[in-house]
Amino acid sequence: MNESLINNNQQRRHDLDWLRLIAIAILLFFHTGMWFNEWGWHVKNSETTTTFQYWMIWSHYFRMPLLLFISGAGTYMALGKRTPKQFAGERFRRLFIPLVFGMFVVVPPQIYYEHINKYDGYWDFYKTVFEFQPYPSGSFSWHHLWFILYLLLYSLILIPFLIYIRSPKSQAFRDKIARWFSSPAGILLIPSLFIFVTQILLRPYFPDEEHNLTDWAFFVFYMCFFFFGMLCYSENKLWLSIGKNRKHLLVVMLFTLIPFYICYFHFRDLIALPWTDDTVELIFDITAIFLSWFTVITIIAYGQHYLNKPHPWLTQVSEGLYPFYILHQTVIIAIGYYICQFDWSIAAKYWTIAMLTLMSCTAFYLLLIRPFNVMRFLFGMKPKPKS
């Protein structure tokens, strides 16, 4: 891959499309696994297992950061030839409208199935949504749609930076960033240390408990990935260097997994460390912050090298990923509620829920969203192209 290829593909990064698809697939299997692991969630299977947690704990720290990084790069492209006012309007239509629609239509079934024994039926429950009492004490929430809300806020907050980074005035700044980030040490340590400092400053005052807007540490953590997604994509030399350094990035990421899992296994009583639990938890938290960035940038590097290839159905699939994200958790909970009542093994339940969710969301998109402009509008999609 050479720099001319990067320039030619600036308008459409097929690797980002592939990675977005992979990230959404990870979300599907991750949220299905929440039925069966021992972590707290809205609904749980009667039988749980720790097996899921061994792969879910790592993916927990990179699945949403990866989506935010890709979204940052996509936001940089989205400004394009639009004026800032046009860009803000486009972000409002594609993010705020689906958020509001989702909070009143898509999310409530999740809360209903969590408290299904309290109500005579869905419509008896649904009236409580309009009491506007926040979840968990009430029925009004955005649940997994926090991602859309944060995207909207990040996009609007960073408009001034977007305007600057796309202007010729920023060339000296972008050249300097490219020099700093062009080495493996630079691209690994500068962003991760920046993220680490934000968490040192914010986490003591905003502990990550409920993942809501009062948790500014959580908000800023993900904003950093969104910001670095924009920054890395803004300069071709920097973007090219990420792919070139992929092997170094992979080695560092794999080595970082060692202390990460040693600490995690300590809390699973599989490894005994000669420190207090508070010390081990501190080491784990610090390692997890660095591992989040190391994993994301390694995936981006390998995706750039191997996945920047078009496919006949990739564009059509990419268009449906946003509606799929909006729907997937609700469908997982609705289908899972009934599947988990069967006397099946955990593996049978898991794969049945995952596959039925995949088929249901795909069918809903193809039959009820994609053909109709009203539904496309509510799910943040562009109108159907005129024939």
Backbone torsions as a table, in degrees:
resi	resn	phi	psi	omega
1	MET	NA	128.3	179.4
2	ASN	-116.9	175.5	-174.1
3	GLU	-67.0	-31.6	178.6
4	SER	-63.4	-33.6	177.9
5	LEU	-66.1	-40.9	177.0
6	ILE	-59.3	-45.5	-178.6
7	ASN	-64.1	-41.5	-178.0
8	ASN	-65.7	-30.2	-177.1
9	ASN	-97.7	12.7	-176.1
10	GLN	-58.6	-33.9	-177.2
11	GLN	-75.0	-27.8	-179.2
12	ARG	-144.6	111.1	178.5
13	ARG	-94.6	103.2	-178.7
14	HIS	-66.6	-29.6	178.4
15	ASP	-64.8	-37.3	177.6
16	LEU	-66.6	-36.4	175.8
17	ASP	-62.8	-45.6	178.6
18	TRP	-62.9	-43.5	-177.9
19	LEU	-68.2	-33.7	175.4
20	ARG	-63.4	-41.7	176.6
21	LEU	-61.7	-44.4	179.6
22	ILE	-63.8	-41.5	-180.0
23	ALA	-63.6	-39.9	178.4
24	ILE	-67.5	-37.2	176.7
25	ALA	-62.9	-40.4	177.0
26	ILE	-60.8	-41.2	178.4
27	LEU	-61.4	-41.1	179.0
28	LEU	-58.7	-49.4	-177.1
29	PHE	-74.3	-30.5	178.3
30	PHE	-66.5	-51.3	-176.5
31	HIS	-69.6	-28.4	172.2
32	THR	-65.1	-40.2	179.1
33	GLY	-64.1	-22.9	179.9
34	MET	-64.6	-21.0	174.1
35	TRP	-63.2	-30.2	-163.8
36	PHE	-116.9	-14.0	178.9
37	ASN	-82.8	-176.6	-175.4
38	GLU	-98.7	11.1	175.7
39	TRP	-81.7	156.7	176.7
40	GLY	-70.6	139.4	175.9
41	TRP	-153.7	175.1	-175.6
42	HIS	-61.2	-39.7	-178.3
43	VAL	-138.6	152.1	-179.1
44	LYS	-141.4	149.1	170.7
45	ASN	-69.9	153.7	-179.6
46	SER	-64.7	-29.1	177.3
47	GLU	-112.0	130.4	179.6
48	THR	-122.0	169.2	-178.9
49	THR	-148.1	151.2	176.2
50	THR	-84.1	-10.2	-174.7
51	THR	-57.8	-43.0	-178.0
52	PHE	-61.7	-32.2	-172.9
53	GLN	-67.6	-22.5	-176.2
54	TYR	-69.0	-31.9	174.1
55	TRP	-97.4	-26.3	-178.5
56	MET	-72.4	-28.6	-177.7
57	ILE	-65.7	-39.0	177.0
58	TRP	-70.8	-48.1	-177.7
59	SER	-63.9	-26.3	176.5
60	HIS	-58.7	-32.1	-175.3
61	TYR	-92.6	-2.5	176.6
62	PHE	-131.2	-12.6	-174.5
63	ARG	-64.4	-50.9	179.7
64	MET	-77.2	-37.9	172.1
65	PRO	-56.5	-37.5	177.8
66	LEU	-63.6	-44.8	178.0
67	LEU	-63.1	-38.4	179.2
68	LEU	-67.6	-40.7	177.7
69	PHE	-60.9	-47.8	178.8
70	ILE	-62.0	-40.0	178.8
71	SER	-65.2	-35.2	176.4
72	GLY	-63.3	-45.4	176.3
73	ALA	-62.3	-40.7	178.7
74	GLY	-66.1	-34.9	178.3
75	THR	-67.6	-37.9	175.3
76	TYR	-58.6	-41.7	178.4
77	MET	-71.1	-33.6	-174.7
78	ALA	-65.1	-31.3	179.0
79	LEU	-61.6	-44.7	171.7
80	GLY	41.5	-125.7	179.9
81	LYS	-93.1	7.2	179.5
82	ARG	-75.0	151.8	168.7
83	THR	-77.1	160.6	177.3
84	PRO	-55.5	-36.9	179.3
85	LYS	-66.2	-43.6	177.5
86	GLN	-63.8	-39.9	179.3
87	PHE	-63.0	-45.3	179.2
88	ALA	-61.9	-40.2	177.9
89	GLY	-64.8	-40.1	178.7
90	GLU	-65.9	-40.6	177.4
91	ARG	-64.6	-39.3	178.9
92	PHE	-61.8	-46.3	-177.1
93	ARG	-67.0	-41.4	-173.7
94	ARG	-83.7	-16.7	-176.1
95	LEU	-119.1	-49.7	-175.6
96	PHE	-69.3	-43.2	-179.5
97	ILE	-60.4	-50.4	176.7
98	PRO	-62.4	-32.2	178.5
99	LEU	-63.3	-49.1	-179.9
100	VAL	-64.8	-46.2	178.0
101	PHE	-58.6	-43.5	-179.5
102	GLY	-64.7	-38.4	-178.5
103	MET	-67.3	-27.7	-179.1
104	PHE	-99.2	-19.7	-174.2
105	VAL	-121.1	-46.6	-171.9
106	VAL	-85.0	-43.5	-174.0
107	VAL	-75.5	-39.7	-175.1
108	PRO	-50.4	-38.8	177.8
109	PRO	-57.7	-30.6	177.9
110	GLN	-62.8	-43.1	-179.7
111	ILE	-70.2	-36.3	178.6
112	TYR	-60.3	-48.7	-178.7
113	TYR	-67.3	-26.0	176.6
114	GLU	-69.1	-33.2	-177.0
115	HIS	-122.8	34.0	-170.7
116	ILE	-60.6	-29.8	-177.6
117	ASN	-73.7	-10.4	-179.0
118	LYS	-86.0	-11.6	-170.8
119	TYR	-125.9	156.1	178.1
120	ASP	-79.5	-18.4	-180.0
121	GLY	178.6	177.4	-175.4
122	TYR	-63.9	-41.0	-176.2
123	TRP	-70.7	-28.7	173.2
124	ASP	-63.6	-40.1	176.4
125	PHE	-70.0	-44.0	-168.6
126	TYR	-59.9	-28.0	178.5
127	LYS	-60.6	-29.1	-177.9
128	THR	-71.1	-19.2	177.6
129	VAL	-60.1	-36.9	-175.0
130	PHE	-83.2	5.9	167.5
131	GLU	-79.8	-14.0	176.5
132	PHE	54.7	34.8	174.9
133	GLN	-91.5	122.5	-173.4
134	PRO	-61.7	145.0	172.4
135	TYR	-66.5	142.9	13.8
136	PRO	-93.6	-8.6	179.8
137	SER	-74.0	-23.4	178.7
138	GLY	-125.0	-161.8	-174.1
139	SER	-116.0	16.4	-177.7
140	PHE	-109.8	117.4	-175.1
141	SER	-160.7	163.1	171.0
142	TRP	-105.0	-10.1	178.7
143	HIS	43.0	-121.6	-176.5
144	HIS	-71.6	-9.5	179.4
145	LEU	-79.5	5.7	171.1
146	TRP	-55.1	-31.8	-179.4
147	PHE	-60.1	-40.8	179.7
148	ILE	-69.0	-43.0	178.2
149	LEU	-59.9	-45.8	-179.4
150	TYR	-64.7	-40.2	176.7
151	LEU	-58.2	-43.4	179.1
152	LEU	-61.4	-47.1	-178.6
153	LEU	-66.0	-43.4	178.6
154	TYR	-60.5	-43.8	-177.8
155	SER	-61.5	-42.0	-178.0
156	LEU	-75.1	-41.8	-179.5
157	ILE	-61.5	-37.6	-172.9
158	LEU	-95.5	11.6	176.7
159	ILE	-56.5	-46.6	178.4
160	PRO	-58.1	-41.3	178.4
161	PHE	-67.3	-38.9	177.8
162	LEU	-60.0	-45.1	179.5
163	ILE	-60.5	-43.5	-179.0
164	TYR	-65.8	-46.6	-173.2
165	ILE	-68.9	-21.4	178.7
166	ARG	-93.3	-2.7	-178.4
167	SER	-93.7	154.7	176.9
168	PRO	-59.9	-23.3	-179.5
169	LYS	-63.3	-21.8	-176.0
170	SER	-89.1	2.4	-173.8
171	GLN	-59.5	-42.6	179.2
172	ALA	-63.4	-41.3	177.9
173	PHE	-63.6	-43.9	-178.9
174	ARG	-67.5	-35.8	175.8
175	ASP	-63.5	-40.0	179.3
176	LYS	-66.7	-43.1	178.0
177	ILE	-61.6	-41.6	179.6
178	ALA	-61.5	-38.8	178.2
179	ARG	-66.6	-43.9	-178.8
180	TRP	-65.8	-38.1	-172.5
181	PHE	-95.7	-2.2	-171.1
182	SER	-73.7	-22.2	178.7
183	SER	-89.9	158.2	176.4
184	PRO	-57.1	-41.4	179.5
185	ALA	-64.0	-40.0	-178.8
186	GLY	-65.1	-50.0	-176.7
187	ILE	-70.5	-25.2	177.7
188	LEU	-82.4	-47.2	-167.6
189	LEU	-89.6	-39.3	-175.9
190	ILE	-63.1	-53.0	178.0
191	PRO	-63.5	-41.6	-176.9
192	SER	-67.2	-37.5	176.2
193	LEU	-66.8	-38.0	176.4
194	PHE	-60.5	-46.4	178.8
195	ILE	-63.3	-41.4	-179.3
196	PHE	-61.3	-42.7	179.9
197	VAL	-64.1	-41.2	178.6
198	THR	-60.3	-37.4	-178.9
199	GLN	-74.3	-34.1	174.7
200	ILE	-61.0	-40.0	-177.5
201	LEU	-74.4	-33.1	-169.8
202	LEU	-103.3	-35.2	-172.8
203	ARG	-61.9	-35.2	177.4
204	PRO	-61.3	-26.2	-177.0
205	TYR	-101.0	-22.0	-178.1
206	PHE	-133.0	76.3	-178.7
207	PRO	-63.3	144.2	-176.5
208	ASP	-82.5	90.8	-177.3
209	GLU	-115.6	-46.8	-173.8
210	GLU	-118.4	2.0	177.9
211	HIS	53.6	52.9	176.7
212	ASN	-123.9	-178.3	-172.7
213	LEU	-68.0	-16.3	175.8
214	THR	-75.8	-13.7	179.1
215	ASP	-89.4	84.0	-175.6
216	TRP	-69.8	-25.2	176.2
217	ALA	-63.6	-44.9	177.9
218	PHE	-63.3	-44.4	-179.4
219	PHE	-60.8	-46.7	-177.5
220	VAL	-72.8	-35.0	178.0
221	PHE	-54.7	-51.4	-179.1
222	TYR	-72.9	-30.1	177.4
223	MET	-63.0	-32.7	178.2
224	CYS	-62.1	-42.0	179.3
225	PHE	-66.7	-40.0	176.5
226	PHE	-61.5	-45.4	-179.7
227	PHE	-62.8	-46.2	-178.9
228	PHE	-70.8	-25.2	172.5
229	GLY	-63.4	-43.6	176.1
230	MET	-64.1	-45.6	-174.4
231	LEU	-66.0	-45.6	-178.4
232	CYS	-65.4	-32.9	-178.4
233	TYR	-81.2	-15.3	-173.4
234	SER	-75.0	-17.2	-175.6
235	GLU	-130.2	118.9	-175.8
236	ASN	-59.6	-40.3	-179.1
237	LYS	-62.3	-39.8	178.3
238	LEU	-67.2	-46.4	-179.9
239	TRP	-59.3	-41.4	179.9
240	LEU	-65.1	-39.0	-178.4
241	SER	-66.1	-30.8	179.2
242	ILE	-61.9	-47.4	178.4
243	GLY	-64.2	-37.9	-179.7
244	LYS	-65.6	-31.8	-176.2
245	ASN	-91.5	13.5	-170.3
246	ARG	-57.8	-38.7	-176.7
247	LYS	-68.1	-39.8	176.5
248	HIS	-64.5	-41.1	-179.8
249	LEU	-63.1	-40.6	-179.9
250	LEU	-63.4	-43.6	-179.0
251	VAL	-61.4	-46.1	-179.6
252	VAL	-63.9	-42.0	179.4
253	MET	-60.9	-44.0	-178.6
254	LEU	-65.3	-38.7	177.7
255	PHE	-67.3	-33.5	179.4
256	THR	-69.9	-25.9	177.0
257	LEU	-64.8	-24.9	-176.5
258	ILE	-64.3	-58.2	177.8
259	PRO	-64.9	-31.1	179.0
260	PHE	-59.1	-50.1	-177.7
261	TYR	-78.1	-28.8	175.0
262	ILE	-60.4	-46.0	177.9
263	CYS	-63.7	-41.8	-178.9
264	TYR	-65.7	-42.2	178.6
265	PHE	-66.0	-27.7	175.5
266	HIS	-60.0	-44.2	-179.1
267	PHE	-75.1	-15.7	173.5
268	ARG	-92.8	8.1	179.7
269	ASP	61.4	28.8	176.4
270	LEU	-98.8	-21.8	177.5
271	ILE	-137.2	137.3	178.0
272	ALA	-105.8	120.4	178.4
273	LEU	-104.5	146.3	-174.6
274	PRO	-82.0	36.9	179.5
275	TRP	-132.2	165.6	177.8
276	THR	-70.5	160.8	179.3
277	ASP	-61.7	-34.3	178.8
278	ASP	-64.1	-40.7	178.6
279	THR	-66.3	-43.9	179.4
280	VAL	-64.0	-39.7	179.3
281	GLU	-65.3	-37.5	177.0
282	LEU	-64.1	-45.3	177.7
283	ILE	-60.6	-42.2	179.8
284	PHE	-62.0	-46.1	-178.4
285	ASP	-62.7	-42.2	179.4
286	ILE	-66.0	-45.8	179.3
287	THR	-60.8	-39.8	-178.0
288	ALA	-63.6	-36.6	178.8
289	ILE	-63.1	-48.3	-180.0
290	PHE	-67.3	-39.5	-179.5
291	LEU	-63.7	-33.9	178.4
292	SER	-57.9	-50.5	-179.3
293	TRP	-68.6	-43.4	-178.4
294	PHE	-59.3	-41.1	-179.2
295	THR	-67.9	-46.1	-178.2
296	VAL	-60.8	-48.8	-175.0
297	ILE	-70.6	-28.9	175.5
298	THR	-68.8	-43.1	177.2
299	ILE	-62.5	-42.6	177.8
300	ILE	-60.6	-42.4	-178.1
301	ALA	-63.6	-46.8	-179.4
302	TYR	-72.0	-33.2	175.5
303	GLY	-64.5	-41.1	178.0
304	GLN	-60.7	-38.6	-174.9
305	HIS	-78.3	-37.2	-171.4
306	TYR	-109.2	-21.2	-169.0
307	LEU	-111.4	2.1	-177.9
308	ASN	-79.6	61.1	-178.0
309	LYS	-133.7	135.7	178.8
310	PRO	-75.2	160.8	173.9
311	HIS	-143.2	144.9	-175.7
312	PRO	-53.3	-34.8	-176.9
313	TRP	-103.8	2.3	-175.2
314	LEU	-64.3	-43.3	-179.3
315	THR	-61.9	-42.6	-179.4
316	GLN	-66.6	-40.6	177.9
317	VAL	-65.8	-42.2	-179.4
318	SER	-59.4	-36.3	179.9
319	GLU	-63.4	-31.4	-177.3
320	GLY	-88.8	-4.3	-175.9
321	LEU	-68.4	-35.9	-179.7
322	TYR	-65.4	-52.1	174.1
323	PRO	-58.1	-37.0	178.8
324	PHE	-60.9	-44.0	178.7
325	TYR	-60.3	-46.2	-178.1
326	ILE	-59.1	-38.3	-173.9
327	LEU	-86.3	-30.0	-158.9
328	HIS	-60.6	-42.4	-174.5
329	GLN	-70.0	-37.9	177.1
330	THR	-62.9	-42.8	-179.8
331	VAL	-67.1	-39.4	177.2
332	ILE	-58.6	-43.7	-178.0
333	ILE	-71.6	-42.3	-178.8
334	ALA	-64.8	-48.1	179.1
335	ILE	-68.7	-42.7	-177.9
336	GLY	-62.2	-33.3	-180.0
337	TYR	-57.5	-41.0	-178.2
338	TYR	-83.8	-39.2	-179.8
339	ILE	-64.3	-38.4	-176.2
340	CYS	-71.8	-6.6	174.9
341	GLN	-83.8	-12.3	177.5
342	PHE	-79.4	153.3	179.0
343	ASP	-87.6	65.2	-179.1
344	TRP	-110.8	167.3	173.3
345	SER	-71.2	161.3	178.3
346	ILE	-61.1	-41.8	-179.6
347	ALA	-61.4	-43.2	-179.8
348	ALA	-64.7	-41.9	178.8
349	LYS	-65.1	-43.9	-176.8
350	TYR	-59.3	-53.0	-176.2
351	TRP	-70.2	-30.7	176.8
352	THR	-67.0	-46.0	179.2
353	ILE	-62.6	-45.9	-177.9
354	ALA	-62.1	-47.2	-176.3
355	MET	-70.9	-39.7	177.5
356	LEU	-66.4	-35.0	176.0
357	THR	-65.3	-44.8	178.2
358	LEU	-58.7	-47.4	-178.8
359	MET	-68.1	-40.2	-177.8
360	SER	-66.8	-46.8	179.7
361	CYS	-64.5	-40.2	178.7
362	THR	-63.8	-45.0	179.8
363	ALA	-64.8	-41.7	179.6
364	PHE	-61.8	-41.6	179.2
365	TYR	-65.4	-48.2	-175.2
366	LEU	-69.0	-35.3	-173.4
367	LEU	-94.6	-32.8	-170.8
368	LEU	-118.0	-18.0	-178.8
369	ILE	-107.3	-56.8	-173.4
370	ARG	-57.7	-39.2	-175.9
371	PRO	-77.6	-15.8	-168.5
372	PHE	-118.8	126.4	-176.5
373	ASN	-64.5	-32.9	178.2
374	VAL	-62.5	-46.4	179.3
375	MET	-68.3	-37.1	176.9
376	ARG	-61.1	-40.3	178.5
377	PHE	-63.6	-45.1	-178.2
378	LEU	-67.3	-26.6	179.6
379	PHE	-100.8	15.8	172.3
380	GLY	75.1	20.8	179.8
381	MET	-97.3	159.3	175.5
382	LYS	-72.4	154.1	177.2
383	PRO	-60.9	156.4	176.9
384	LYS	-59.6	136.6	176.7
385	PRO	-66.4	140.1	179.6
386	LYS	-71.8	136.4	-179.6
387	SER	-74.1	NA	NA
